[in-house]
């Protein structure tokens, strides 16, 4: 006798579980598997000012920021470097470059300048002041001593490089030599940030999916020959399962602020609540669906506000958007596995579907 193959419905549930488990570890993988190589470069005064600007937030590299720009864009900076100051309207491109640029020093034409720029938020009017300054003075003012540097920085200075994703870039002095410490590849930093953000978003989504899949598997085990497994009560229990699943995942695999114990489970619950919406759609209970959606919409906003105030409410709004979009998947499962209310003609038809599935498994 040949072993029976799983039904299409069972395969669909298992697929949802696999996707949920993989996504549940997205944030954990992003923050543990990413390492960035930081290089410590010895710098003599007057050498490689662009490398100093790359390492120090107190030094802006105007040569790099204005690379490829036209003479009209560069003219106010050129005038400030030559005459010491500039006041007037600038091109929108330069206004964007100077917006929120508040370093103590700037590199322009390979030379250091003491730098100050202020402007209007409503117009393109700016005031720029630039006065030449010796490279040695810049390095002395923006550097920190080796003895007060974190262990990762000292390791980079001693060996030339170090790895990690919490290393703080900067300029350091050790035994009369200055060292500029910064990532070897800025693209790696951007990739780390993007990966961490994607993991932050996908983790509660995965836990919501996993909760729905585990609930469906449990009911499938109890009633293996029933095609329509879900009543409204069962779907609600599956959605609620997202809370302990997310809390346990946060406790075991995440660290950081306690707010994750609020925002993560709330987001997972929004995602898993799609299965309840799916059952309501299946039963054509539109008024109940509207009221349930209102409760789901309020949940991440209130949870975020309680955890982090206004910023939490903003993050909660983003989490709500992600939850509603990704909750479409549990909604489809709710429609596919949901039962009609008993006594209707559709419910009688579904009993026939159950009998057909029993004969095919």
N, C-alpha and C positions, 0 to 999 in steps of 0.2 A: 504494500500500500504506500503510495507516494505521499509525502507530507504536504499539507495544505498550504497554499500561499496566503500571505496577509491580504485582507481586502483593501480596496482603494481608500476607504475611510481610515483604516488603521495606519496605512502608510502616510496619509496626510497628517494624522496626529503625530506620528513619530517625526515627520519632517519638521513640523512646528516646534517640537521639543528640541531637535538638534539646532535649529536656528536660534531658539531662545537661549540655550546653554552657551553657544558660541558668542552671541551678543552680550550675555551676562558677564563675560570676562573681558569685554572690550576695554573698559577703563583700567582694569587691573593690568592687562597686557601693555597698554599704552604707557603707564607710569613705571613699569618694572623692566620692560625689555628695551627701553630707549636709552641709549647712552650717547653723549656728545663729546667729541674730542676737543679739548681746549689746549691751545698752544701758548707757551710763554716765550716771547721774543725779546732779546736784549736790545735796548734802544739807547743810543747815544744822543745827547741834545743836538737838535738840528737834523737828525736822521729820521726818515720814514714818518713824517707827521700824520700821514693817513692811517698808519697802524696805531698811533696813539689815539686818534679820533675814533677808530673802530673799537678800541678797548675802553675808552673813558667817556661817560655820558656828559662830562663837563667840557668836551671839545667836539665841535661840529665840523664836519668835512664839507665845506661849501664847494670845493672842487668836484667832489663826487655828486653832491646834490644838484649841481648845475651842469653836470656833464651832458653834452648834447644840446643844451639850450642855446637860443639865438643871442646875438649881441644885445638886442633890445632888452631881453630878460636879464642879462648879466650886468647891464650898464649901471644900475644903482649900486650894486655891490662893488663894482670897479671904482665908482666915484667915491664911495665911503672908504675903500682901502687906500685911495690916493689922497683924498682931502681930509679924511678923518670922520666925515659924517655925510648923511644924505637925508633929506626930508622931501616927501612928495608922493605922488601916486605911482604905483608900479604895475607891471603886467599881472594879470590873474595867475599866471604860472609862477612868478616869483612870490606873490602873496601866499600861494599855497605852500611853497617851500619854507617861507619864514613863519607860517602860522604855528604857534605853540613852540617855536624854536627858542629855547631859553638857556643856552650854554654860557659858561663864563668866557670861553675862548672859541675861536674859529680858525680853520685852516683855509687859506685862499692863496692860490698861486704858489703853493708849497711853503708859505710862511705862516707864522702864528700871529693872531690879532686878538686883543681884548675886544669882546663883541657884546653888543647890546642892540636889540631890535624890538620896537614896540609899534603897534598898529591899531587900526580901527577894525572892529568886527563887521561894520556895516559898509565900509568903503575899502578901497585898495590903498589908502594913505598909510605910509609907514615912516618911521624915523629909525635910521640905522647909524650906529656909531662903531667905528673900528679904529683901533690904535695898535701899532706894531708892538710886539712884546717878545722878549728873548725866549728861545726854546727852553733854556735851562730853568727859567722862572715858571714856565708852564708846567714842566715835568715836576718840579718841586711842589707846586701848589695842588696838582691833581693826583699825586701819588700817595700811597699809604705804605707804612713800614712793613717789612717782611715779618717781623715779630708779632704783629697784630693780625696778620692775614689768616684766613681759615686754613685747615690742614690741606684741603684740595689745592689751594693756591700755592702753598709752600711746596707741595709735591710737584706741581707744574713747573715751578721755578727751578727746583732741584734736578728734575729729570727732563724737562723740556715740554712735556705734555701730561695731561691728566684726563680722565674720563668721568662723566657723570651728567646729570641734567639739572643740578641745583648749584653749579659752580657760578660764582659771581665774577663777571668780567671786570677789569680795572687795570690801573697802572700801579706797580709796586716797586719799591726800591730795596735793594739788598746788596750790602758790601760795596756801596758806591756805584752800583749799576741799576738802571731802570729796566723793568720788564713789563711789557704790554701783554696782558692775558685776555684772550678772547677766543671764541669758537673758530676752529679751522674752516668750517663751512657754515655760513649763516643759513643756508638752505636746510641744514639739519635741525636748526632751532625752529624754523618755520614748520618743518615736518613734525617735530615733536609737539608743538603747540596745536597744530591741526589734528594730529593723532589723539592727543589728550582730550581735545574738545569733542572729537567724534566718539571717543570712548565714553566721555561723560554723557553724551546724548544717547548712545546705543545701549548702555548698561541697563537703565530702567526699562527700556523697550524689551530687551531680551528677557528680563525677569518677569515682565508681564506676559510675554509669550510662553515662557516656561510654566507659569502658574496655570494658564489656560490648558496647555498640553497635558500637564500632570492631572488636572481635574478630568479632562476628557478620557485619559487612559484609565483612571480609577473607575469612572462610570462605564467605560467600555468593558473593563474586566468584570464588573458586576452584571452587566447585561450585554454579553458578547454578540447576541443576535438581533439587537435593537438598532435600527438605523437612526432614529430620532431620539437621542439620549437626553436632551436638555429641556428641562422645565425652567421657568423663570427663577425658581428657588435654587436650582442646581447651578444655573449660570451665575447667580449672585454669589453663591459660595465659592465658585471658581475665581471670580473677580477678587473677592476678599482674600483668597489665598495668595494674591500678589503681595500683600502686606508682609506676612511672615517670611515669604521667599526673599523679598527685597531687604528686609531688616537683617536676615541671616547673612545674605550676601555682603551687605555693607559691613557687618560686624567682622566677617572672616577675611574679606579680601580688599577692603578699603581702609584708608586712614585719613586723618585730616579733621576738619571741623565737624562738630556734632550736627550741624545743619543738614549734612548728607543723610542722617537718619530720619529727617523729615521730608526733604525734597525728593530724595530717591524713591522711597516707598510711595509717596503721593503720585509721582510720575508713573511708576509701574502700575498703580491702581487705575490710573486714567487709561493706560494702554489696555489692560485686561478687561476694563469695563466695556470694551467694544463687544465682548461676547454677550453681555446682557442686552446691549442695544440690538445685536443681531437676532436674539430670541424675540424681542419686542417687535422688530420688523417682521419676523416670520409670523408672529401672531397678529400683525396689523393693529397694534395698540399704539396709535400715533400720539395720543395725549400723554400716555405714560412715558413714551419715548422722549417727548419734549421735556417733561418734568425731570426725567432721569438725566438728560443731557445738561440741563441747567445745574443740577447738583454736581455733575462731573466737571463742568466748566469752573465752578467756584472752588473746587477742592485744591488744585495746585496753586491758585492765586492766594487763598487764605493760608495754606501751608507755607508758601514762600514768604509771605508777609510776616507770619509769626516767627519764622526762622531767621530772616535776614532783613526785615523791614522793607523799605521801598525797593531796594535792589533785589530782594527776594521775590517781591511781587512781579518785577520785570522778568526775572529768570523763570518765575512760575508761568508767566504768560507765554514765554518761549517754549517751556516744557509742555504747556497745554497744546500749543500748535503741533509740536512733534507727536504728542500723545494722540491727538485726534487723527493725524495723518496715518501714523503707524497702527492706530487702533482699528483701521479698516480691515486688517488681516483677521484679528479675533472676531470682528463683526461678521465677516464672511463665514467663519466657522460657526458662529451662533446661528446664522441663517441656515447653514447646511445641516447642523445637528439639532436645531430647535424643533420643539413640538408645537403643533397647533393646540388650542384649547380643546379639551375633551368635549365630545358631543357634536362636533362640526363635521361636515362632509369631508373636509380636508383631513381631519384627524382619522376618519375611517380609512381614507386613502393611504395615510402614513402607516397604519397597521398592516396594510397590504405590502407596503415597501419593506417593513420589518420582516414579513414572512418571506419575501423574495430574497432579502439579504441572508436570512437564516438558511435558505436552501442553497445559496451560492457560496457559503463559507465552509 
